[in-house]
Amino acid sequence: MVPTWRLRAAFARRLSDMYGTEVPAYTTLLDVAGQVNDEVVRRDPDAGRLGGIDRVTAERHGAIRVGTPGELRQAAQVFAALGMHPVGFYDLREAASSAVPVVSTAFRPLGTEELARNPFRVFTSLLTPADRRFFDAGLQARLEAFLARRRLFPPELIELAGHAEREGGLPEERAERFLGLAVAAFALSREPVDRAWYAELERVSAVAADIGGVAGTHLNHLTPRVLDIDRLYALMAGRGIAMIDRIQGPPRWAGPDVLLRQTSFRALAEPRTFREPDGSLTTSSLRVRFGEVEARGIALTRAGRARYDELAAETDRRLAERPGATAQEVARGLWEARFPREEHRLAADGLAFFTYHPVTGRPRDGRRPPTGRAALLADGWLTARPIVYEDFLPRSAAGIFQSNLTDEGTRDASRTATPYDARWLAEAIGRTVHDPYDLYTAQQDRSLHAAHRALAIAPPAGGRP
């Protein structure tokens, strides 16, 4: 049997090889990321604090877009075979100023051991054709009819995926067949694109056209992890690769790395075959695929995330007042004034997630441990190790999407948004959509309870400071 995690690791490798063949600039991105990671490891003995270099080097996240709940359910079945489950709900409709009519989730491993083995993730977006701000009733009906006629995943792939989920893996021969079909399902389709239909959708949203204007889904981008994203950004420009205009997420500053920073090279003009209204075939190009890169930091609690969102909003406000300023400059000043500069403050104030470990075997002169996490840390009874942020930021994801669009599309702000939320998404998928905060809290609380047992003190009250 090829177990689940090995299927996931093999799928991630093969997908990376396939994407490198289709998008050669992605191979350059991998080369530069590897160079930067080697540099950081050589100069920083604590470079593996948020994941060892073996994990970071292998780490990828991909992104796909689907059109219907049925397509999303089938994608979820494929990912379940790889030990990847839906985590988080992201509404990109509200996170972008341009037309990005999708809601999203991320399929990823849940447990710490599975993440350590291979943390592959796929950010998966679902089109929202019922949202009247983007699609009128007639276009919705024609779009849904088009989507109903296509098949993204062959029945054999879905059957193999179900077997792999039930059995925790596949026999070697069937595993090989599953991997071949799964990788092929995310390759760029060579079927001709209906020029008129694609253009009609593109006037509404380039993202909508990429989802509903073609015969299949495809890998929209693939993302390695880097330990110094600012250094990579500069090196990519030096290689002649056009990058988007900024790094999304928290600023570079002297304090702890938190959450997620992302950037990408600009979507490339790729040759595609088009079917013209008269039935003839022509060759032109589309710009829909790009290469993204990420730097991951410490996972923030709800309180820490609220602080981050406040600083992001204040950065926007100040930028509006100072047109000549850069987002990096303004954000860094705010962070240095309002965000804790040391990890121990993040832990003591309950702003970030950590695992906690007892300090045993040291003389205490008969003293008993104090009460509360902050006191245990301050007095040296506990040490804290940061939990890496495994998820995504809707504002950053929308920013990447938006930076790679050639047109902002259209949005009727006078219409009411169609409501979507995590519960709706779970029903659409037919699976639980896990709350990332719950996952981080459970990991942190397990470590706290174990540490309290080792120190022979009463268990913590809900893991709070």
C-alpha positions in Angstrom: 0.0 0.0 0.0 1.1 3.6 -0.7 -0.2 5.4 2.3 -2.1 8.7 2.2 0.8 11.0 3.0 3.0 9.4 0.4 0.2 9.9 -2.2 0.1 13.6 -1.2 3.8 14.1 -1.4 4.0 12.3 -4.8 1.1 14.4 -6.1 2.7 17.7 -5.0 6.0 16.7 -6.7 4.4 15.7 -9.9 2.2 18.7 -10.0 5.2 20.9 -9.5 7.0 19.1 -12.4 4.0 19.5 -14.6 3.6 23.2 -13.8 7.3 23.8 -14.4 6.9 22.3 -17.9 3.8 24.4 -18.6 5.1 27.7 -17.0 8.9 27.8 -17.3 9.2 31.0 -15.2 7.9 28.8 -12.3 11.1 26.8 -12.5 13.1 30.0 -12.2 11.0 30.8 -9.1 11.9 27.5 -7.6 15.6 28.0 -8.3 15.6 31.5 -6.7 13.6 30.3 -3.7 16.1 27.4 -3.1 19.0 29.9 -3.4 17.4 32.2 -0.8 16.6 29.4 1.6 20.2 28.2 1.5 21.4 31.7 2.2 19.1 32.1 5.2 20.0 28.7 6.7 23.7 29.5 6.4 23.4 32.9 8.2 20.6 32.1 10.7 21.0 29.1 13.1 17.3 29.6 14.1 16.0 29.5 10.5 14.0 26.3 11.1 12.0 27.8 13.9 8.8 27.8 11.8 9.6 24.5 10.0 12.8 22.7 9.2 14.5 23.3 5.8 13.4 19.9 4.5 9.8 20.8 5.0 10.2 24.4 3.7 11.9 23.1 0.6 9.2 20.6 -0.2 6.3 22.9 0.7 3.9 24.1 -1.9 0.4 25.4 -2.2 -1.6 25.3 -5.4 -4.7 27.1 -6.5 -7.6 26.0 -8.6 -11.0 27.4 -9.5 -14.3 25.5 -10.1 -17.7 26.5 -11.3 -20.3 24.5 -9.4 -20.9 22.8 -6.0 -20.8 19.5 -7.8 -17.4 20.2 -9.2 -16.3 21.3 -5.7 -17.5 18.1 -4.2 -15.5 16.0 -6.7 -12.4 18.1 -6.1 -12.9 17.5 -2.3 -13.0 13.8 -3.0 -9.7 13.9 -4.9 -8.1 15.9 -2.1 -9.6 13.6 0.6 -7.7 10.8 -1.0 -4.5 12.8 -0.3 -5.4 13.5 3.4 -6.4 17.1 2.6 -9.6 18.6 4.1 -11.4 21.9 3.7 -10.2 24.5 6.2 -11.5 28.1 6.4 -14.0 30.2 4.4 -12.7 33.1 2.3 -15.0 35.5 0.6 -12.9 37.1 -2.1 -15.9 39.1 -3.4 -15.5 41.5 -0.5 -11.7 41.5 -0.3 -11.1 43.0 -3.8 -12.1 46.3 -5.4 -12.1 44.6 -8.8 -14.6 41.9 -9.8 -13.6 38.6 -8.2 -16.9 36.7 -7.8 -15.7 33.7 -5.9 -15.8 32.2 -2.4 -13.0 29.9 -1.4 -11.6 27.3 1.0 -8.3 25.6 1.3 -7.8 21.8 1.3 -4.9 20.8 3.5 -3.7 18.2 6.1 -5.1 18.8 9.6 -2.8 17.1 12.1 0.7 18.3 13.1 2.3 15.0 12.0 0.7 15.1 8.6 1.7 18.7 8.1 5.2 17.9 9.1 5.3 15.0 6.6 4.0 17.1 3.7 2.0 20.4 4.1 0.6 20.5 0.6 -2.4 22.8 0.3 -4.8 23.7 -2.6 -6.6 27.0 -2.3 -9.9 26.3 -4.1 -12.3 29.0 -5.4 -16.0 28.5 -6.3 -17.7 30.8 -8.8 -20.9 32.6 -7.5 -23.1 33.0 -10.5 -26.2 33.8 -8.3 -24.6 37.0 -7.2 -26.6 39.7 -9.0 -23.8 42.3 -8.6 -21.9 40.4 -11.3 -24.3 38.2 -13.2 -27.9 38.9 -14.4 -30.4 36.1 -14.5 -29.9 35.4 -18.2 -26.1 35.1 -17.9 -26.4 33.0 -14.8 -28.6 30.5 -16.6 -26.3 30.2 -19.6 -23.3 30.0 -17.4 -24.8 27.2 -15.3 -25.9 25.4 -18.4 -22.3 25.6 -19.8 -20.8 24.3 -16.6 -23.4 21.4 -16.3 -22.1 20.1 -19.7 -18.5 19.8 -18.8 -16.7 17.1 -16.7 -13.6 18.1 -14.8 -12.7 14.8 -13.2 -13.1 11.4 -14.9 -15.2 8.8 -13.1 -12.2 6.5 -12.7 -10.4 9.2 -10.7 -13.3 9.7 -8.4 -13.7 6.0 -7.8 -10.0 5.6 -7.0 -10.1 8.7 -4.7 -13.0 7.2 -2.8 -11.1 4.0 -2.3 -8.0 5.7 -1.2 -9.9 7.8 1.4 -11.7 4.7 2.8 -8.5 2.5 2.9 -5.9 5.2 3.9 -4.0 4.6 0.7 -3.8 2.6 -2.5 -2.0 -0.5 -3.8 1.1 0.6 -5.8 -0.4 0.0 -9.3 -3.7 1.7 -8.5 -1.7 4.6 -6.8 0.2 5.1 -10.0 -3.0 5.3 -12.0 -4.6 7.6 -9.5 -1.7 10.0 -9.5 -1.6 10.1 -13.3 -5.3 10.9 -13.6 -5.1 13.5 -10.8 -2.2 15.4 -12.2 -3.8 15.3 -15.7 -7.0 16.8 -14.3 -5.2 20.0 -13.3 -3.2 20.4 -16.5 -4.1 23.2 -18.9 -6.8 22.1 -21.4 -5.9 22.2 -25.1 -9.5 22.3 -26.2 -10.3 25.4 -28.2 -11.8 28.3 -26.2 -15.1 29.8 -27.5 -13.9 33.4 -28.2 -17.3 35.1 -27.9 -18.4 33.2 -24.8 -15.0 33.9 -23.1 -15.1 37.6 -24.0 -18.7 37.9 -22.6 -17.6 36.5 -19.3 -14.4 38.5 -19.3 -16.3 41.7 -19.5 -17.8 40.8 -16.1 -14.7 39.3 -14.6 -11.5 37.8 -15.9 -11.7 35.3 -13.0 -15.2 34.3 -14.1 -14.0 33.8 -17.6 -11.1 31.6 -16.4 -13.6 29.4 -14.5 -16.6 29.3 -16.8 -15.2 30.1 -20.2 -13.1 27.0 -20.7 -13.6 23.3 -20.9 -11.8 22.3 -17.6 -10.1 23.6 -14.5 -6.3 24.0 -14.3 -3.7 24.9 -11.8 -3.9 28.7 -11.6 -0.7 29.1 -9.7 1.7 27.0 -7.6 3.6 28.5 -4.7 6.8 27.5 -3.0 7.8 28.7 0.4 10.8 31.0 1.0 12.5 32.1 4.2 13.2 35.7 3.0 10.6 36.9 0.5 12.0 40.4 0.2 15.4 39.0 -0.9 13.6 36.7 -3.4 11.5 39.6 -4.8 14.7 41.5 -5.6 16.5 38.5 -7.1 13.5 37.7 -9.4 13.5 41.2 -10.8 17.3 40.8 -11.4 16.5 37.6 -13.4 14.2 39.7 -15.7 11.0 38.3 -14.3 8.2 40.9 -14.0 6.8 40.8 -10.4 3.6 42.4 -9.2 4.0 45.7 -7.5 4.1 44.7 -3.9 4.4 41.9 -1.3 1.0 41.2 0.2 0.4 40.8 3.9 2.2 42.1 6.9 5.2 44.5 6.4 8.8 43.6 6.7 9.8 44.8 10.2 12.1 44.1 13.1 9.5 42.1 15.0 8.2 38.5 14.7 7.0 37.2 11.4 3.3 36.5 11.6 0.6 35.1 9.3 1.5 35.1 5.7 3.4 37.3 3.2 2.9 36.6 -0.5 3.9 37.9 -3.9 4.0 36.6 -7.5 5.4 37.1 -10.9 2.9 38.6 -13.3 0.6 36.3 -15.3 2.2 35.3 -18.5 0.8 35.6 -22.0 0.2 31.9 -22.9 -0.8 30.8 -26.4 -4.3 29.3 -26.6 -6.4 28.1 -29.5 -9.7 29.9 -30.0 -12.9 29.0 -31.9 -14.1 32.2 -33.6 -17.8 32.9 -34.2 -17.5 31.7 -37.8 -16.2 28.3 -36.5 -12.6 28.9 -37.6 -9.7 28.2 -35.2 -7.1 30.9 -34.4 -4.2 31.2 -32.0 -4.0 34.0 -29.5 -3.0 34.3 -25.9 -4.5 34.6 -22.4 -3.0 35.8 -19.2 -4.4 33.7 -16.3 -1.5 31.8 -14.8 1.3 33.0 -12.6 3.9 31.9 -10.1 3.3 32.8 -6.5 5.7 32.6 -3.5 5.0 32.8 0.2 6.7 33.4 3.5 4.9 31.9 6.5 4.9 33.3 10.1 3.3 32.6 13.4 -0.4 31.9 13.6 -2.4 34.6 15.3 -5.3 34.1 17.7 -8.6 35.9 17.0 -7.3 38.8 19.2 -4.1 38.9 17.3 -5.9 38.8 14.0 -8.2 41.7 15.1 -5.0 43.7 15.8 -3.7 42.8 12.4 -6.9 43.8 10.7 -6.9 47.2 12.6 -3.4 47.9 11.4 -4.3 47.0 7.8 -7.3 49.3 7.9 -5.3 52.1 9.4 -2.6 51.6 6.8 -5.2 52.1 4.0 -6.5 55.2 5.7 -3.1 56.8 6.0 -2.2 55.9 2.4 -5.3 57.6 1.2 -4.1 60.8 3.0 -0.5 60.4 1.8 -0.5 59.5 -1.9 3.2 59.6 -2.2 3.9 57.1 0.6 4.4 53.4 0.1 2.3 50.7 1.9 5.5 49.1 3.3 6.7 52.4 4.8 3.3 53.3 6.4 2.6 49.8 7.6 6.0 49.3 9.2 5.7 52.5 11.2 2.3 51.4 12.5 3.5 47.9 13.4 6.6 49.2 15.2 4.3 51.4 17.3 1.4 49.1 17.9 2.4 45.4 17.6 4.5 43.4 20.1 8.1 43.3 19.1 8.9 40.0 20.9 7.4 36.5 20.7 7.1 36.3 24.5 4.7 39.3 24.4 2.6 37.6 21.8 2.4 34.5 24.0 1.8 36.3 27.3 -0.9 38.6 25.7 -2.6 35.7 24.0 -2.1 37.2 20.5 -0.5 34.3 18.8 -0.5 30.5 19.0 2.3 28.5 20.5 3.0 25.1 21.9 4.1 25.1 25.5 6.8 22.9 27.0 7.8 22.4 30.6 11.2 23.3 31.9 12.0 20.5 34.3 15.0 19.4 36.3 16.0 22.9 37.5 16.2 23.7 41.2 13.2 25.8 42.4 14.1 26.2 46.1 10.9 24.5 47.1 8.8 27.0 45.1 5.6 25.9 43.5 4.8 27.0 39.9 2.7 30.2 39.7 -0.8 30.3 38.3 -1.5 31.3 34.7 0.4 31.0 31.5 2.0 34.5 31.5 3.5 33.9 35.0 4.7 30.4 34.1 6.5 31.9 31.1 7.9 34.9 33.0 9.3 32.7 35.8 10.9 30.2 33.4 8.5 27.2 34.1 7.4 27.1 30.4 9.0 27.7 27.1 6.9 28.6 24.0 7.5 27.5 20.4 5.5 29.3 17.7 2.9 27.4 15.7 3.3 28.1 12.0 0.3 29.7 10.2 -1.0 27.1 7.8 -3.8 29.1 6.2 -4.5 32.1 4.0 -5.6 35.8 4.1 -8.5 36.8 1.9 -7.2 40.3 1.4 -3.8 39.0 0.2 -5.4 36.3 -2.0 -7.6 38.9 -3.6 -4.6 41.3 -3.9 -2.7 38.6 -5.8 -5.7 37.9 -8.1 -6.3 41.6 -8.7 -2.6 42.3 -9.5 -2.7 39.7 -12.2 -5.9 40.9 -13.9 -5.8 42.9 -17.1 -9.2 44.5 -16.5 -11.2 45.2 -13.3 -14.4 43.8 -14.7 -17.8 45.1 -13.6 -19.8 45.1 -10.4 -23.2 46.6 -9.8 -22.9 48.1 -6.3 -26.6 48.9 -6.2 -27.5 45.2 -6.0 -27.4 43.1 -2.8 -24.8 40.5 -2.5 -25.9 36.9 -2.4 -25.0 35.5 1.0 -22.4 32.8 1.3 -20.8 31.6 4.5 -18.9 28.6 5.9 -22.1 26.7 6.7 -23.3 27.1 3.1 -19.9 26.0 1.8 -19.9 22.9 4.0 -23.4 21.9 2.7 -22.2 22.5 -0.9 -19.1 20.3 -0.4 -20.9 17.7 1.8 -18.0 17.8 4.3 -17.1 19.8 7.4 -15.3 23.0 6.7 -12.8 23.2 9.7 -12.3 26.5 11.5 -8.5 27.2 11.5 -8.7 28.9 14.9 -10.2 25.7 16.4 -7.3 23.6 14.9 -4.6 26.0 16.3 -6.4 26.2 19.7 -6.6 22.4 20.0 -2.9 22.1 19.2 -2.0 24.7 21.8 -4.2 23.4 24.4 -2.9 19.8 24.1 0.6 21.1 24.7 -0.5 23.2 27.7 -2.3 20.3 29.4 0.8 18.1 28.8 3.0 20.7 30.3 0.8 21.2 33.3 0.8 17.4 33.9 4.6 17.4 33.7 4.8 20.2 36.3 2.2 18.5 38.5 -0.1 21.5 38.6 -3.8 21.9 37.9 -4.8 21.9 34.2 -5.2 25.3 32.5 -8.7 26.8 32.2 -9.4 26.4 28.5 -5.7 27.1 27.6 -6.1 30.8 28.2 -3.4 33.0 29.7 
